[in-house]
């Protein structure tokens, strides 16, 4: 989902189940749910809710490199599935990560086992721990990544210092750390994974029968909501030059009417992406929205709108084990990121960006 040079809105659509037994996702994959596929060198610890402290569920992963940038770039969105935290901005987290291609290549090389070398046999080659350096082979999950393998290789290459733990003790310690990480991951709720396909919004506006069908959808919306929003014409294609009549819908919310009109041609959209563009609010935003969007916590620079999650995504967010009811409700989730996309090469930490959550106005009718 690369950011284009001209202002174009990209639409994300659900594109089928991502079965890990059949498909191997990576940081290049746009997806809903599952476990996040982190770029090399990054910490694998799951983030926690800013309100209740519970581990957050991975909601969306977007691969979104910027034009003319040398970096791979990802956005991961997480949310707290707790009922009391639903619809709260502080219960969402957006983490941005970047990586140079050279770093990806180096991490890939480091993850491969070193070629066998012919060395003279010594007494220590017959110890019980002689072959334990390959213990990570076949490990699964976030804890068995490049970082652990590099640590093992460094430990193997360095001579044992006086008073340093023996190889067997290091092995036990490594296993305990891995076990602790796995236990923490077991507490993280996991949503079913789906692929996200990406199309330009302008491609949704067809000619002939397609446009006639779109007009019918618009008329149906007008009848249902009791509001006239006008006819579609060529000026609306590509998202520019739109005019909205100032009539009020049955629920009296012109902003919501504009939102519904905009998505009526593709109500199944789960994500909208337009780096540096204008967000599509589902309800009246705060009058001080420019102050609400905080500065980048990393460089102090300003943030810009990048993407938003749409209501159709809510029904896709189902637990993999389906053992516990998980409630995650929202109207739209807007993500604002550092305008300069600041990054320190070789960093092992993500940059936290800003989520602004708006609830669905229709939800209030049932509360």
Residue pairs with C-beta under 8 A, 6 or more apart in sequence:
1 10
1 12
1 30
1 62
1 63
1 64
1 198
1 273
2 64
2 65
2 66
2 67
3 64
3 65
3 66
3 67
3 273
3 275
3 276
4 67
5 67
7 274
7 276
7 277
8 200
8 201
8 202
8 238
8 239
8 274
9 200
9 201
9 202
9 239
9 272
9 273
9 274
9 277
10 198
10 199
10 200
10 201
10 272
10 273
10 274
11 198
11 199
11 200
11 201
11 204
11 266
11 269
11 271
11 272
11 273
12 30
12 62
12 196
12 197
12 198
12 269
12 270
12 271
12 272
12 273
13 196
13 197
13 198
13 199
13 266
13 268
13 269
13 270
14 32
14 194
14 195
14 196
14 197
14 268
14 270
14 312
14 316
15 194
15 195
15 196
15 197
16 194
16 195
17 192
17 193
17 194
17 195
18 25
18 29
18 31
18 33
18 34
18 193
18 194
18 195
19 193
20 34
20 193
25 31
25 34
25 37
25 193
26 37
27 37
27 38
27 39
27 61
27 63
27 72
27 74
27 99
28 63
28 72
29 37
29 61
29 63
29 195
30 61
30 62
30 63
30 195
30 196
30 197
30 198
31 60
31 61
31 193
31 194
31 195
31 196
32 59
32 60
32 191
32 192
32 193
32 194
32 196
32 270
32 313
32 316
32 317
33 57
33 58
33 59
33 190
33 191
33 192
33 193
33 194
33 316
33 317
33 320
34 58
34 61
34 190
34 191
34 192
34 193
35 58
35 141
35 142
35 190
36 58
36 61
36 76
36 142
37 61
38 44
38 74
38 76
38 97
38 142
38 145
39 72
39 74
39 97
39 98
39 99
39 104
40 99
40 103
40 104
40 106
40 107
40 108
40 145
40 146
41 99
41 103
41 107
41 146
41 147
41 346
41 347
41 348
42 97
42 348
42 349
42 350
43 147
43 348
43 349
43 350
44 142
44 143
44 145
44 147
44 181
45 181
45 184
46 55
46 56
46 58
46 78
46 142
46 184
46 185
46 188
47 55
47 56
47 78
47 93
47 95
48 54
48 55
48 56
49 55
49 56
49 80
49 82
49 85
49 90
49 91
50 90
50 91
50 93
51 80
51 84
51 85
51 88
51 90
51 91
52 80
52 82
52 84
52 85
52 91
54 80
54 82
54 85
55 184
55 187
55 188
55 189
56 78
56 79
56 80
56 91
56 93
56 188
57 78
57 79
57 80
57 81
57 188
57 189
57 190
57 191
57 317
57 326
57 328
58 76
58 77
58 78
58 188
58 190
58 191
59 77
59 78
59 79
59 191
59 309
59 313
59 317
59 328
60 75
60 76
60 77
60 196
60 271
60 309
60 313
61 74
61 75
61 76
61 77
62 74
62 75
62 76
62 77
62 196
62 271
62 273
62 307
63 72
63 73
63 74
64 73
64 74
64 75
64 273
64 275
64 306
64 307
65 71
65 72
65 73
66 73
66 275
66 341
69 341
70 100
70 101
71 98
71 99
71 100
71 341
71 343
72 98
72 99
72 100
72 101
72 104
73 96
73 97
73 98
73 341
74 96
74 97
74 98
75 94
75 95
75 96
75 306
75 307
75 335
75 337
75 353
76 94
76 95
76 97
76 350
77 92
77 93
77 94
77 95
77 309
77 333
77 335
77 355
78 92
78 93
78 94
78 95
79 91
79 92
79 93
79 328
79 333
80 86
80 91
80 92
81 189
81 326
81 327
81 328
82 91
83 327
85 91
86 327
86 328
86 329
86 330
87 329
87 330
87 357
87 359
88 357
89 355
89 356
89 357
92 333
92 355
92 357
93 352
93 355
94 335
94 337
94 352
94 353
94 354
94 355
95 350
95 351
95 352
95 353
96 337
96 338
96 341
96 350
96 351
96 352
96 353
97 350
97 351
98 341
98 343
98 347
100 345
103 345
103 346
107 146
110 146
110 149
110 150
110 153
111 145
111 146
111 149
113 134
113 137
114 153
124 130
127 167
128 168
129 166
129 167
129 168
129 171
132 167
132 168
132 171
133 152
133 156
135 171
135 174
135 175
136 144
136 148
136 149
136 152
139 178
141 181
141 182
141 185
142 181
142 185
143 178
143 181
143 182
143 185
144 178
147 348
148 174
148 178
152 174
155 170
160 166
165 173
189 319
189 324
189 326
190 319
190 320
190 321
191 316
191 317
191 318
191 319
191 320
191 326
192 316
192 318
192 319
192 320
194 316
196 270
196 271
198 273
201 238
201 239
201 266
201 272
202 237
202 238
202 239
204 265
204 266
205 211
205 214
205 232
205 236
205 237
205 238
205 265
206 214
211 232
214 232
214 264
214 265
215 231
215 232
217 264
217 265
218 229
218 231
218 232
218 261
218 264
218 265
221 229
221 260
221 261
221 264
222 228
222 229
225 249
225 250
225 251
225 257
225 260
226 249
226 250
227 247
227 248
227 249
227 250
227 257
228 245
228 247
229 244
229 245
229 247
229 257
229 261
230 243
230 244
230 245
232 265
235 241
235 242
236 242
244 254
244 257
244 258
244 261
246 254
247 254
247 257
248 254
248 257
249 256
249 257
251 361
251 362
251 365
253 283
253 284
253 361
255 281
255 282
255 283
255 284
256 282
256 283
256 361
258 280
259 280
259 281
259 282
259 332
262 280
263 269
263 280
263 310
267 312
268 312
269 310
269 312
270 309
270 310
270 312
270 313
270 316
271 307
271 308
271 309
271 310
271 313
272 280
272 307
272 308
272 310
273 306
273 307
274 305
274 306
274 307
275 304
275 305
275 306
275 307
275 337
276 304
276 305
276 306
276 339
277 305
278 305
279 305
279 308
279 334
280 308
280 332
281 332
281 334
281 358
282 311
282 331
282 332
282 358
282 360
282 361
283 331
283 358
283 359
283 361
285 292
285 358
286 292
292 356
293 303
293 336
293 354
293 356
294 303
294 354
295 301
295 302
295 303
296 302
296 303
296 338
296 339
296 340
296 342
296 351
296 353
297 351
297 352
298 338
298 342
298 351
298 352
299 338
299 340
299 342
301 338
301 339
301 340
301 342
302 338
302 339
303 336
303 337
303 338
303 339
303 353
303 354
304 336
304 337
304 338
304 339
305 334
305 335
305 336
306 335
306 336
306 337
306 353
307 334
307 335
308 332
308 333
308 334
308 335
309 330
309 332
309 333
310 332
311 330
311 331
311 332
311 360
314 328
314 329
314 330
317 326
317 328
318 326
319 326
329 359
329 360
329 363
330 357
330 358
330 359
330 360
331 357
331 358
331 359
331 360
331 361
331 363
332 357
332 358
333 355
333 356
333 357
333 358
334 355
334 356
334 357
334 358
335 353
335 354
335 355
335 356
336 353
336 354
336 356
337 353
337 354
338 351
338 353
342 351
343 351
